[in-house]
Amino acid sequence: MTQPAAVALAHRGILEVGGADARDFLQGITSNDITRVSAENAVWTGFLTPQGKFQHEFFVARAPEGDGLWLDCEAERRGHLHKRLKVYKLRADVSLTPRPDLAVYALLGERALGLLDLPALEGYARPFGGGVVFVEPRLGSLGARAILPADSAAASLAAAGFAFGTLADFDTQRMALGIPDGSRDLEPERATLIESGFDELHGISWDKGCFMGQELTARMKYRGLAKKRLVPVHIAGPTPTPGTQVQRGDKVAGTVRSAVDGIGLALLKLDQIDADATSPPLQAGESTLTPDKPFWAGF
């Protein structure tokens, strides 16, 4: 897009974590280093089962006033996240408060950073419009994110110089870069962080100490046990529905996750991503898929 675009992410919502033990609480159960969250830095992190399987992903930013932490999570699954976090709260001084008064926006493209006076530093955050804006912690070339009061967010962003885009605009850009978006791309109770790109996308801290699900995550990284990876695929033909099986000839190669017109993300077996040019094409229903390994991927 020629002008930086703001996209309302209505499928995302905010859960505020407060209390004297909020940071220590999240530090012990999520994959990233919560001590790095400050008024000038936000992080992306995963919340796993004890067996190391994906449950939730969310961004963690500090509220502009007070010491509360805002979790930018999936709106439809916020209740499930709330319930699961309560299980581990025990007697800790931690409060969990849904914040329907706050809205989440994606601010697309590197030029968006200039409108927000943000340096090109992944995760860099600052107050804005009664909320907070921060450079995408996963990949700065995707732009930035904003958590703002819902009733004034659009006006604040328009005043800063943003046009307004659609969810399809956001999906097209993130899919081209290989960036997952919650359970649309990561199947709960089945996906793992390593196969989903969390390591390269700055979603895991390896020196913070233990976190829930760390054993499987570390074993997959250091022993090279990942057999599949989530990658962009260019689609020739009708857009496959999520969950469509991908085949190469008579072999199952993987599964389509989210997709829009012409592009999507698919969880593919590693030996099918770089298959020989003489191999049959990847097929998902009536469509042909061409995988495109992200430039940042280390596999």
C-alpha positions in Angstrom: 0.0 0.0 0.0 1.3 3.5 -0.9 0.2 5.0 2.5 0.8 3.3 5.8 -2.4 1.5 6.8 -4.0 0.8 10.2 -6.0 -2.4 10.4 -8.4 -3.0 13.2 -7.8 -6.5 14.5 -11.3 -7.3 15.9 -10.2 -10.9 16.4 -7.7 -9.8 19.0 -8.5 -8.6 22.6 -6.7 -7.5 25.7 -6.4 -9.3 29.1 -4.7 -7.1 31.7 -2.5 -8.8 34.3 -1.9 -6.7 37.4 -0.7 -7.1 41.0 2.7 -7.2 42.7 3.5 -10.7 41.4 2.3 -10.2 37.8 5.8 -10.3 36.2 7.1 -13.2 38.2 3.8 -15.1 37.4 4.1 -14.7 33.7 7.9 -15.2 33.7 7.5 -18.8 35.1 4.9 -20.0 32.6 5.5 -18.3 29.3 8.3 -18.8 26.7 9.8 -15.3 26.6 11.6 -13.1 29.2 8.9 -11.0 30.8 11.6 -8.9 32.6 12.3 -7.3 29.2 8.8 -5.7 29.2 9.0 -2.0 30.0 7.6 1.3 28.9 10.0 1.1 26.0 9.8 -2.6 25.1 7.1 -5.2 24.3 7.6 -8.9 23.6 5.8 -11.8 21.9 5.5 -15.1 23.9 3.9 -18.5 23.9 1.9 -20.3 26.6 2.2 -24.0 26.4 0.8 -27.2 28.0 3.1 -28.9 30.4 3.9 -31.3 27.6 5.1 -28.4 25.4 2.2 -28.1 23.0 0.8 -24.7 22.0 -2.1 -23.2 23.9 -1.9 -19.5 23.3 0.4 -16.8 21.9 0.2 -13.2 22.9 2.1 -9.9 23.0 2.9 -8.4 26.4 3.1 -4.6 26.7 3.2 -2.4 29.7 0.1 -0.3 30.3 0.9 3.5 29.9 -0.2 4.2 33.4 0.6 2.0 36.4 2.4 -1.4 36.3 -0.3 -3.5 34.6 0.7 -5.7 31.7 -1.5 -5.8 28.6 -1.8 -9.2 26.9 -2.8 -8.8 23.2 -4.4 -12.2 22.7 -7.1 -13.9 20.6 -10.5 -12.4 21.5 -12.5 -15.5 21.0 -10.1 -17.5 23.2 -9.5 -14.8 25.8 -11.9 -16.6 28.2 -9.9 -19.8 27.8 -6.6 -18.0 28.4 -8.1 -16.3 31.5 -9.2 -19.7 32.9 -5.9 -21.4 32.2 -3.9 -18.5 33.8 -6.1 -18.7 36.9 -5.2 -22.3 37.4 -1.5 -21.3 37.9 -2.1 -18.2 39.9 -2.6 -20.0 43.2 -1.9 -17.5 46.0 0.1 -15.1 44.0 -0.8 -11.4 44.1 -2.1 -11.4 40.5 -5.3 -9.9 39.0 -6.7 -10.9 35.6 -9.0 -8.4 34.0 -10.5 -8.5 30.5 -10.4 -5.1 28.8 -13.1 -4.8 26.2 -12.6 -1.0 26.2 -9.3 -1.5 24.4 -8.8 -2.2 20.7 -5.8 -3.7 18.8 -4.6 -2.4 15.5 -1.9 -3.6 13.1 0.1 -0.7 11.5 1.4 -2.0 8.3 4.8 -1.5 6.7 8.1 0.0 7.7 6.9 3.5 6.8 4.4 3.2 9.7 7.2 3.6 12.1 8.0 7.1 11.0 4.4 8.2 11.5 4.6 6.9 15.1 8.1 8.2 15.8 9.3 4.7 16.4 12.9 3.6 15.7 13.4 0.4 13.6 14.0 -1.7 16.7 11.8 -4.8 17.1 9.7 -4.5 20.2 10.4 -0.8 20.9 7.4 0.7 22.5 6.1 4.1 23.5 2.8 5.7 24.8 0.4 6.9 22.1 -3.2 8.1 22.0 -4.0 7.0 25.6 -2.5 3.5 24.9 0.7 2.1 23.6 2.3 1.5 20.2 5.2 -0.8 19.6 7.3 -2.1 16.7 6.4 -5.7 15.7 8.5 -7.8 18.1 8.6 -10.7 15.7 9.7 -8.9 12.5 10.0 -5.2 12.1 9.2 -5.3 8.4 5.6 -6.1 9.3 5.3 -2.7 10.9 3.9 -2.0 14.3 0.9 -2.8 16.6 -1.2 -0.5 18.8 -3.3 -1.1 21.8 -5.6 1.9 22.2 -8.9 3.1 23.8 -11.5 1.6 21.4 -13.6 4.8 21.3 -10.8 7.1 20.2 -8.4 4.7 18.4 -9.5 5.4 14.8 -9.3 9.2 15.3 -5.8 9.0 16.9 -4.5 6.9 14.0 -6.1 9.1 11.3 -4.6 12.2 13.0 -1.2 10.5 12.8 -1.5 10.0 9.0 -2.8 6.5 8.6 -5.3 5.3 6.1 -7.4 2.3 7.1 -7.0 -1.2 5.6 -8.8 -4.5 5.9 -7.9 -7.7 7.7 -7.1 -9.1 4.2 -4.4 -6.5 3.9 -2.9 -7.6 7.2 -3.2 -11.3 6.4 -1.6 -10.9 2.9 1.5 -9.1 4.4 2.0 -11.4 7.4 1.5 -14.6 5.3 4.0 -13.4 2.7 6.5 -13.0 5.6 5.6 -16.3 7.2 4.1 -14.8 10.4 1.5 -16.9 12.2 -1.6 -15.5 13.8 -2.9 -17.4 16.8 -5.0 -20.6 16.4 -5.7 -19.8 12.8 -2.2 -21.1 12.1 -1.2 -22.9 15.3 -3.4 -25.8 16.2 -4.0 -25.8 20.0 -2.8 -28.8 21.9 -0.8 -30.0 18.8 1.5 -27.3 17.4 4.9 -26.7 18.8 6.9 -23.5 19.0 9.9 -24.7 17.0 7.9 -25.8 14.0 5.9 -22.5 14.2 8.9 -20.2 13.9 8.9 -18.9 17.5 12.6 -19.2 17.9 13.6 -17.1 14.9 10.7 -14.7 15.5 12.0 -13.8 19.0 9.2 -15.6 20.9 11.5 -17.7 23.1 14.2 -16.8 25.6 16.8 -19.5 26.1 18.5 -17.9 29.1 15.6 -16.8 31.3 15.3 -20.1 33.2 12.5 -22.7 33.1 9.1 -22.1 31.6 6.1 -24.5 31.2 6.7 -26.8 28.2 10.4 -25.9 28.0 11.7 -29.5 28.0 10.1 -30.5 24.7 10.8 -27.1 23.2 14.5 -27.3 24.0 14.7 -30.9 22.9 13.2 -30.1 19.5 15.6 -27.2 19.0 18.9 -28.8 20.2 18.3 -32.2 18.8 16.8 -31.0 15.5 13.6 -33.0 16.1 11.2 -30.7 14.2 9.8 -32.7 11.2 7.5 -29.9 9.9 7.6 -26.1 9.5 4.9 -23.5 9.0 5.8 -21.7 5.7 4.2 -19.3 3.2 2.7 -21.0 0.2 1.6 -19.3 -3.1 -1.7 -20.6 -4.2 -2.7 -21.2 -7.9 -6.4 -21.9 -7.9 -9.3 -21.6 -5.4 -8.3 -20.6 -1.8 -8.2 -23.8 0.2 -10.2 -23.9 3.5 -8.1 -24.2 6.7 -7.3 -27.8 7.5 -7.2 -28.9 3.9 -4.7 -31.7 3.4 -1.7 -31.0 1.2 -0.5 -33.8 -1.0 2.5 -34.4 -3.2 1.4 -37.2 -5.5 0.1 -40.0 -3.2 2.0 -38.7 -0.2 0.6 -36.5 2.5 2.8 -33.4 2.7 1.1 -31.3 5.3 -2.0 -29.1 6.1 -3.2 -25.7 5.0 -3.7 -23.3 7.9 -4.9 -19.7 7.1 -5.1 -18.4 3.6 -6.4 -15.5 1.5 -6.6 -15.0 -2.2 -3.3 -16.2 -3.7 -1.3 -16.8 -0.5 -1.5 -18.7 2.7 0.4 -20.6 5.4 0.8 -24.3 5.5 2.4 -26.7 7.9 4.6 -28.9 5.7 7.0 -31.7 6.2 10.5 -30.5 5.8 11.3 -33.0 3.0 8.4 -31.5 1.0 9.4 -27.9 1.3 12.6 -28.3 -0.8 11.5 -31.3 -2.9 13.2 -32.0 -6.2 11.9 -30.1 -9.1 11.0 -33.3 -10.9 8.6 -34.2 -8.0 4.8 -33.8 -8.5 3.5 -30.4 -7.4 2.0 -29.8 -4.0 -1.8 -30.0 -4.2 -4.5 -28.8 -1.8 -7.8 -29.8 -3.2 -8.0 -28.2 -6.7 -5.1 -25.8 -6.0 -1.4 -26.0 -6.6 0.9 -24.7 -3.8 4.4 -23.4 -4.1 6.2 -23.1 -0.8 8.4 -20.1 -0.1 10.9 -20.4 2.8 10.9 -17.1 4.8 14.2 -15.2 4.6 14.4 -15.3 8.4 13.9 -19.0 8.8 16.8 -21.0 10.2 15.8 -24.5 9.1 
